Amino acid sequence: MSDKLVLVGCGNMGFAMLKGWLDAGILTPEQVTVVEPNDALRKRAATLGVNGLANASRIEDDLSPRIILIAVKPQVIRDVLPAYERFASDATFVSVVAGVKVALFEQFLGETAAIIRTIPNTPAAIGKGMIVTFRNMNVGDEDAEFVDVLLKTSGKVAAVDDEKLIDVATAVSGSGPAYVFHFIECLTEAAVVAGLERKTAEMLAMQTVYGAGVLAASSEDTPTKLREQVTSPKGTTAAALDVLMGHDKLKRLMIRAVFKAHQRAIELGTH
């Protein structure tokens, strides 16, 4: 089976994924064709040795790609998809297009087309992302496993068996980096109010969040256990957590925030 891949759209996310595949040796430049109408972005992709085309009409009919990964803006998806219908009988389509449901892909590519919908978050651009996937019934196990290998160069991968859960993933991991960035902002401001110079406050807040995240990800202990290890009875951490955890304040706030994001994801979903 051919392992040729067509990458449609090579902006920051597409380029980062492309670089990840090549750096990991999963694909060679000769196996990848990039379709990117923007001249500067196409030239950037070409620096990695891949074949760059301005539009889909330039793809040879005999290319026979195994994977066609769509990484374009959602507002242009209806204009982009029709050009790839000719490959729908053989290729598996992977979408990293925000908010666009599998049904829309099937509308343009046919009900028998193999579609994998993904929701990556922004840290995927540095290989530290969280990518959640959903596949329709036409995707074979072997191709799904190959796509997982490709996506894992961008971070952790988790699959859901109900497309509705993609909206939940959007609210948690898709929007989640912004929640963490805001926490860094708030912790920085608290440090400034307490007396630290802003540059120092920013460094303390950012490195603390970074270090805690790395520790949580690498430790065999649960986040609950790690929190308890830091919290001495009647100590400084306990005093602060009384504010954050009293009456489940932060938990309730996060549940409300994720609920709002989830509802908005449903409202914005493209059919």
N, C-alpha and C positions, 0 to 999 in steps of 0.2 A: 504493500500500500504506500502511495506517495505521501510524504510528510511535508509537501509544499504548503505554504501559508500565504494568504493575501491579507495584508493589514490595510484596512480602509480608514484613513484618517490618522495622521501622525503628528498630532499636537503634543503637548507635554506628557499626557498619560500614555498615548500610543507610543511615543518615542522611548519613554522609560521602560515600557514593557518589552519593546523591540530590543533595546540594549540589554535587558535582563536575559532574554532568551539566548542572544548571541554570546554574552559573557559567560553564561552557564554551559554553553556548548550544546544546548538542546537542539538548536537549529543553526545551520550555517547561512551566511549571507546569500548564497546561491539558492537556498530554499525559500526565500522571502521576497515577495513583491509588495511594494508599498504603493497605494493609490492615494495621492494627496494633491489637490488642485493648487494649494498655496506653494508658490515657487520656492520661497525661503525654507519652508518646512520640508519640502521634498528634497531639496539640496542637503539639508541637515541629515535626513535619513540616508541619503546616498553616501555620506562620509563613512557610514558603517559597512559599505560594500553591497548593499541591497539594491535591487532593481526598482527604480522609482518611476511611477507613471502619473500623468496629470489627471486621467480619468479612466473609468472602467472599460470604455470602448477599446482601449489600447491593450487590454489583456487578451492574450492569444487563447482561442477556443480550446486548444489542446493542453493548456496549462494544468487542468485537472487538480485544483487545490484540495487538500484534505480539510483545511480549516480556513474560514473567512471570518476574520475578527473585525467587527464594526466598532470604531471608536470616534464617532462624529457627534456633533451637537444634536440634541433631540429635535430642534426645529427644522433640520434638513433631512431627517431620516426618510420621510416619504419621497423625497426627490432622489435619494441615494439608492434605495433598495431595488427598484425595478431593473437596474442594470445588472444585478447579480442573480436574477431568476434562472438564467441559463446554467448556473452551477448548482442549483438547488437539489438535483437528483443525486449528487455525489458528495457534496461538501457539507460539513457541519458548521453552522453559523454561530458565532459567539458574540454576544452584545455586551458592550460596556457603556451603552447609551442610557443615561439616567431617565427613569420614569417610563420607558417604552416597554409595553407588555409583549409577551410572546405572540399573542393574537395578531398584533400588527405585522409582525414578521411573517406569520403564516398567511396573512391577507395578501402580501406582495410576493411571497416566495412559494406559496402553495401549502396546503394542509399536511403534506407528507414531508415537508422540509424539517431537517434536524436543527433545533434551536437550543442554545444554552444562553440564558439571561444571567448576567452577573451585576452585582453592585459592589464596586471597589470603593475604598475611601482614599483621601488624599495622601496618607503615608505610603500608599502603594507606589507612588512615584519615586520613593527612595528604598523600595524593597521591604518595607515594614508595614504593609497594609493589612487590612482584613477584607477578604473578598468572599461574598456569599453568592452561591449559584443555584439556579433552578433549571432543569432541563425538561423538554417535552418528551413525549413517549417515542419520538422518532430517533432519538440519540442513542447510539449503541454504546455499550459499556466500554469498549476499547477506545473509542473516540473521547468519551467522557473522561477516562483516565488520562489520556494524552493532554486534554485541555487542562486538567488539574495540574499536571506537571508544568505546563506553560505558566499557569496562574501563580503557582507557588514560588516563582522567581520574584513575584511582587509582594509576597507575604503569606499569611495563613489563609487557608481556604476551607469553607464549610458549605455543605449542600443542604437545601431545604426541599421537601417533597410537595410543598404547596406554594404556588406562586404568590399567594396573598402574603406569605411570610417575608417576601422580599421587601414589602413596605415596612414591616417591623425592623428588618435589618437596616433599612435606610434610616429609620429613627434612632437606632442604637449605634451601629458602627459607621454608617454613612455620614450622619450628622455629628456623631460623637466626638470627632476631633475638635470641632468648634466648642463643645462643652468643656473639653480639657483646656483649650486655649483660653477660654474665659475664666476658668478656675485659676490659671496662671496669672491672668490679669488681676483677679481679685486678691490672690495671695500676695502679689507684688504691692498692690495698693495698701493692704493691711500692714505689710512690712514698712512701707513709707510712713504711714500714720504712726507706727510704733517708734519711728526715729531713724530708720536706715536711709542712706542715700539711695536714690532711685536705681542707679546702675547696679549697685550691690544687691538691692532688693530684687531686681529682675533676675540676676544670676542665681540667687538663693532659691527663688520660686521655681525657675525653669529647671535647674539641676535637680532640685528635690523631686519634682514631678517625674523627670526623666529617670532618675535613679530608682524611685519607687516602682515605676512601671517595669523597668528591666528586672528588678528584684522579684516582683510579683510573677513576671513571665517565666523566670528561670527557676524559681523556688518550687519545691515539692509541697510546701505549705499553702493553704488556701489564703486568700486575701484577709479573711476573718482572723485566721491564726496569726498572720503577719501583723495585723493591726493590734491584736492582743499583746504580741511580743514587744511592741513599742510603747504600750500603754501601762505605765506603772500605777498602782493604786494611789489615788489622791495626788498624782504628779501633774506636770505641766500639760502633757498630752491628754490626760483624763479631763482636765479643766476645759480644754478646747473642745473635746469631743462631747462634753455635756451640752455645749452650745449647738454643735452640728447634729448630734444624735438624739438629743432630748426631744421627746414626743415624736420621734422619727422624722424630724424636720427635713433633713437633707434627703432621706429616702422618699418622703412624700413629694418633695419638690422635683426629684428626678423622675418619679413615676408620672407626675403631671407633665413634665417637659417631654418625655418620650411619647406620652399619649398624644400631645399636641402635634409633635412631629409626625407620628404615625398617621393621624387623621389628615394632615396636610399632604402626606405622601399619597394617600388614597385619592384625595381630591385632584392632585396634579397628574395622576397616572394617565398615560396616553394609551388609548385603546386602538 
